[in-house]
Amino acid sequence: MTGMTWTITAEPYDSPAAAALWRAYYTEVSDRWYLLHEGHRTDPDELEREIAAHTGSELAPPAGQLLIGRYDGAPGGSAGVRLLDADTAELTRVFVYEHLRGKGGAPLLVAAAEETARALGARRLILDTRSDLVEARALYARLGYTETGPHNDDTYAEHWFSKELAVS
């Protein structure tokens, strides 16, 4: 369809749209991991515990921000940024609903996250991802992120990326 467009806006991490996107994101990445490594989807009780335990409060101003992408007005994706120190921010929760993938939302969300990180004072953006999330790794490489050595000891982190942010 022509005329369908993305709009990206900052939104509270606990808004209904943010909560729905977090649930979809976490369910997808958790199920992918369990299916790959254990041959089953995430246990429903574990899924609920983990979703509740990771509220996203670190994505609240003044040191963070959650961005919601809407496609033709409906929530379709998210990206979060949080300051780790005066110069470095972390990109997290980059997600687009499966039915909207390939419509340009992810690059727009990442670009908006980069602008948000700059506005927070960061000069570098870092992130981590897993080996099985090949689409994410390809996206970050395409957008100028360079694979680096580990910058955290997250159990599920297998690839780490960094990008220097141009001063705007």
C-alpha positions as CSV (number, residue, x, y, z in Angstrom):
1,M,0.0,0.0,0.0
2,T,1.3,3.4,-0.8
3,G,0.9,6.2,1.8
4,M,1.7,4.1,4.8
5,T,4.3,5.8,6.8
6,W,6.3,5.4,10.0
7,T,6.3,8.0,12.8
8,I,8.7,7.8,15.7
9,T,8.0,9.4,19.0
10,A,9.3,9.2,22.6
11,E,6.9,7.5,24.9
12,P,6.9,6.4,28.6
13,Y,8.4,2.9,29.0
14,D,5.2,1.8,30.8
15,S,2.7,3.0,28.3
16,P,0.2,0.4,26.9
17,A,1.9,0.5,23.5
18,A,5.4,0.1,25.1
19,A,4.2,-2.8,27.3
20,A,2.6,-4.6,24.3
21,L,5.8,-4.2,22.2
22,W,8.0,-5.4,25.2
23,R,5.8,-8.5,25.6
24,A,6.0,-9.3,21.8
25,Y,9.8,-8.6,21.7
26,Y,10.6,-10.7,24.8
27,T,8.3,-13.5,23.7
28,E,9.9,-13.7,20.3
29,V,13.6,-13.6,21.4
30,S,13.0,-16.0,24.4
31,D,11.0,-18.5,22.2
32,R,13.7,-18.4,19.6
33,W,16.4,-19.2,22.2
34,Y,14.4,-22.0,23.8
35,L,13.4,-23.5,20.4
36,L,17.0,-23.5,19.2
37,H,18.6,-24.8,22.4
38,E,16.0,-26.9,24.1
39,G,13.4,-27.7,21.4
40,H,10.4,-25.9,23.1
41,R,9.0,-22.5,23.6
42,T,9.5,-20.5,26.8
43,D,7.6,-21.8,29.8
44,P,4.6,-19.4,30.3
45,D,5.4,-18.8,34.0
46,E,9.0,-18.0,33.3
47,L,7.9,-15.7,30.4
48,E,5.6,-13.8,32.8
49,R,8.2,-13.5,35.5
50,E,10.9,-12.2,33.1
51,I,8.5,-9.7,31.4
52,A,7.5,-8.3,34.8
53,A,11.1,-8.2,36.1
54,H,12.4,-6.1,33.2
55,T,10.1,-3.1,33.3
56,G,12.3,-0.8,31.2
57,S,12.5,1.8,33.9
58,E,16.1,2.5,32.8
59,L,14.6,3.9,29.6
60,A,13.1,6.8,31.5
61,P,14.4,10.4,31.3
62,P,16.7,12.0,32.2
63,A,19.2,9.2,31.4
64,G,17.1,7.1,29.0
65,Q,14.3,7.1,26.5
66,L,12.0,4.6,24.8
67,L,11.0,5.3,21.2
68,I,7.9,3.9,19.7
69,G,7.5,3.6,15.9
70,R,4.0,3.7,14.6
71,Y,3.1,2.4,11.1
72,D,0.0,4.2,9.7
73,G,-0.7,5.3,13.3
74,A,-0.6,1.8,14.9
75,P,2.3,0.8,17.3
76,G,4.7,-1.3,15.2
77,G,8.2,-1.2,16.8
78,S,10.4,0.2,19.5
79,A,14.0,1.2,20.3
80,G,15.4,2.2,23.7
81,V,18.5,4.2,24.7
82,R,20.1,4.5,28.1
83,L,23.2,6.4,29.2
84,L,25.9,4.2,30.6
85,D,28.3,7.0,31.3
86,A,28.8,10.6,30.1
87,D,30.0,9.5,26.6
88,T,28.3,6.1,26.1
89,A,24.7,5.0,25.6
90,E,23.3,1.6,25.0
91,L,20.8,0.7,22.3
92,T,18.3,-1.8,23.4
93,R,14.8,-3.2,22.7
94,V,15.1,-2.7,19.0
95,F,12.0,-4.6,17.7
96,V,9.5,-4.4,14.9
97,Y,6.4,-6.6,14.7
98,E,7.0,-9.4,12.2
99,H,4.2,-8.4,9.9
100,L,5.8,-4.9,9.5
101,R,9.4,-6.1,8.9
102,G,10.8,-5.0,5.6
103,K,8.8,-1.7,5.6
104,G,11.8,0.5,6.8
105,G,10.9,0.8,10.4
106,A,14.0,-0.7,12.0
107,P,16.5,1.7,10.3
108,L,14.2,4.7,11.3
109,L,14.0,3.5,14.9
110,V,17.8,3.1,15.1
111,A,18.4,6.5,13.5
112,A,16.0,8.1,16.0
113,A,17.7,6.3,18.9
114,E,21.1,7.6,17.7
115,E,19.7,11.1,17.7
116,T,18.3,10.6,21.2
117,A,21.6,9.3,22.4
118,R,23.3,12.4,21.0
119,A,20.7,14.6,22.7
120,L,21.6,12.8,26.0
121,G,25.2,13.7,25.4
122,A,26.5,10.4,24.2
123,R,29.3,10.2,21.6
124,R,29.1,6.4,21.2
125,L,26.3,3.9,21.1
126,I,26.9,0.3,22.0
127,L,24.7,-2.8,21.9
128,D,24.8,-6.6,22.3
129,T,22.9,-9.4,20.5
130,R,22.9,-13.1,20.1
131,S,24.3,-15.3,17.3
132,D,20.8,-16.6,16.3
133,L,19.5,-13.1,15.8
134,V,21.1,-12.9,12.3
135,E,18.6,-10.2,11.1
136,A,19.6,-7.9,13.9
137,R,23.3,-8.4,13.3
138,A,22.9,-7.7,9.6
139,L,20.8,-4.5,10.4
140,Y,23.5,-3.2,12.7
141,A,26.3,-3.9,10.3
142,R,24.3,-2.2,7.5
143,L,23.8,0.9,9.6
144,G,27.5,1.3,10.4
145,Y,27.9,-0.5,13.6
146,T,31.2,-2.3,14.1
147,E,31.5,-5.6,15.9
148,T,33.7,-5.2,19.0
149,G,34.9,-7.3,21.9
150,P,32.6,-7.8,24.9
151,H,31.5,-4.8,26.8
152,N,29.3,-6.8,29.3
153,D,29.0,-10.3,30.7
154,D,25.3,-10.8,29.9
155,T,24.6,-14.5,29.7
156,Y,22.8,-14.2,26.3
157,A,25.2,-11.6,24.7
158,E,27.3,-13.2,22.0
159,H,28.0,-10.3,19.7
160,W,28.8,-6.7,20.7
161,F,28.7,-3.6,18.5
162,S,29.7,0.0,18.7
163,K,29.1,3.1,16.6
164,E,30.7,6.5,17.1
165,L,28.0,9.2,16.8
166,A,28.7,12.2,14.6
167,V,28.1,15.5,16.4
168,S,25.1,17.1,14.9
